[in-house]
Amino acid sequence: MSTEYPLTTAPVALRLEPVTPKNIDAALELKVRPDQEHLVSPVVKSLAEAYAHGEAAWPRLVYDGDHLVGFVMAFFDVTFYPDRPGDLSRSGLWRLNIAAGTQGRGYGRFAVEQVAAEIRRRGGGRVTVTYVPGEGGPEGFYARLGFRPTGEFSGDQAVAELDLS
């Protein structure tokens, strides 16, 4: 599979694929823009976390035709604050990395929609996301998709949710 970016600005055939021995090297080469590197962990860290968290993690590669354009990882049934009474388990978007040369073409929206569909398929009613707030961050992107801040923080990241009902 090619890691070069498509020449067209219109998506051809968007799909998610699992990470496999055939595509892992291309996945590890995927990079966001340099000015975004402080906002999102690299794919290599995500894959290590997916390995460590087993069934709770759902890493996928985003393809437009034969071109790798992004990485998305969901989480399922995770309790953020197990010591807090009544804290419900959540499912959501753990990581989203869209390749530097492909941003602004709908790939991020597609990836988030696919995560929401998988959560819905598993019986979930909301999608949770955490992100680094501030200038240049993804808050506006998530707001345009319907995510609303909860007022919570997970470490230094703001928490937002999308109701699927």
CORWOSUL-V229143 format. One record per residue. PHI is phi in radians with two decimals (none if undefined). OMEGA is omega in whole degrees, 0 to 359 (999 if undefined). Layout:
phi = <PHI;PHI>
omega = <OMEGA;OMEGA>
This chain:
phi = <none;-1.44;-1.76;-1.24;-1.49;-1.09;-1.42;-1.38;-1.60;-1.66;-1.01;-1.62;-2.51;-1.36;-2.78;-1.81;-2.33;-1.13;-1.39;-2.30;-1.02;-1.31;-2.05;-1.13;-1.10;-1.12;-1.06;-1.20;-1.46;-1.12;-2.31;-1.45;-1.09;-0.94;-1.29;-1.85;-1.05;-1.39;-1.68;-2.54;-1.21;-1.24;-0.99;-1.04;-1.17;-1.05;-1.19;-1.15;-1.12;-1.07;-1.08;-1.23;-1.74;0.94;-1.13;-1.28;-1.82;-2.39;-1.43;-2.51;-1.74;-1.78;-2.04;-2.04;1.11;-1.65;-1.73;-1.31;-2.13;-3.00;-2.37;-2.38;-2.37;-1.75;-2.26;-2.26;0.94;-1.93;-1.66;-1.20;-2.21;-1.05;-1.44;-1.60;-1.04;1.41;-1.25;-1.46;-1.22;-2.26;-2.30;3.11;-1.64;-1.56;-2.60;-2.48;-2.17;-1.88;-0.95;-0.87;-1.42;-2.11;-1.23;1.50;-1.97;1.66;-1.21;-1.13;-1.02;-1.01;-1.07;-1.13;-1.08;-1.21;-1.10;-1.05;-1.11;-1.20;-1.11;-1.07;-1.04;-1.53;1.64;-1.41;-2.06;-2.65;-2.02;-1.84;-2.40;-2.10;-2.71;-1.35;-1.34;2.10;-1.01;1.42;-1.43;-1.56;-0.96;-1.09;-1.02;-1.16;-1.09;-1.11;-1.51;1.82;-1.25;-2.14;-1.05;-1.63;1.56;-1.54;-2.28;-1.98;1.15;-1.68;-1.87;-1.29;-1.90;-2.36;-2.37;-2.10;-1.41;-1.66;-1.42>
omega = <182;174;176;185;178;179;181;175;179;178;181;182;184;177;171;178;173;174;183;175;180;185;185;180;177;179;182;178;183;182;171;177;180;180;179;186;179;183;185;179;179;182;182;178;179;181;175;178;178;178;183;184;173;187;180;184;182;180;179;175;180;179;168;189;179;185;175;184;181;178;176;175;177;171;182;173;178;175;182;187;185;180;180;178;177;179;184;176;183;172;181;183;182;185;175;179;175;185;186;185;185;184;179;182;178;182;178;178;179;182;180;178;179;176;179;179;180;177;178;180;180;176;180;181;179;177;178;175;171;181;175;180;175;183;179;181;186;184;180;178;181;178;179;178;177;178;178;179;179;186;179;170;172;189;180;184;176;179;176;182;176;179;182;182;999>
